[in-house]
């Protein structure tokens, strides 16, 4: 008779080391992984509540709730049969040194991508996306950005290291094509007259169906390489209270997952989930949302990159 004790992946609290209990591999360049998971424990660029540096660990812990399901609903394939995933742990950098962190992220990601592996990164505050984009640009060229957030993060004011300025700098650097990029869930102030990105604000997104939102994303992005970044505060605080800058009126976790599922077939080249701050979480629901969104991205990446026949 087989019991849960014979299936350790079924435990909801034991041995939560790697994301989804995938193997820890601190030398991922030497293996044959398709996707490398990387934690980025950094929150020195926050303008609200700090604590996002603890996000990667919280997401890993919450992911044990997802690891037992071999064929995740509503997909019709077992992810591990088609994609080899390893968790490279958290990036180590000189604490308090934003410049060192930024360079180490770019260097690490560049090596992973040069080895023809994809990345799913967990932050950390949203600044981490900028060095990730720089690395992905070296591999894939100019990309479209699909950005889920309550804030546009296109603000020109602020320091060089600021989690609200990444998407001001990225188009200037030529990394992303603003004319092919789209932001979903925005519900805070921005310069509407001079804004380069298409915006589906949260109020509109809540009135549209997921399919209608996906149609606008596809029209905007076209066949460009696509980087997907998800700030957890895109979700309403009812679904994600554990974040540094919560804003009422956001998306439900259900709608966000449906939108991500609708990206099947698009040229997804990179993915991240950021701004989970577990100190402000309730019953780990924010960390669970982050872990689940990451898993949805992995399934869609697998379907979109020929891993599932």
Secondary structure, DSSP 8 states (H G I E B T S, - for coil): ---GGG-GGG-SSS---SGGG--B-TTGGGS--SEEEEEE---TT-SS---GGGHHHHHHHHHHHHHT-SS-TT-SS-HHHH--EEEEEE----TT-HHHHHHHHHHHHHHHHHTT-EEEEEESSTTHHHHHHHHHHHHH-SBEEEEE-SS----S-S-SS-TTSHHHHHHHTTSB-GGG-EEES--S---GGG--SEEE-HHHHHHS-HHHHHHHHHHHHTTS-EEEEEEGGGB-TTT---STT--SS-B-HHHHHHHHHTTTTS-EEEEEEE---GGG-STTHHHHHHHHHHHHHHHHHHHHTT---
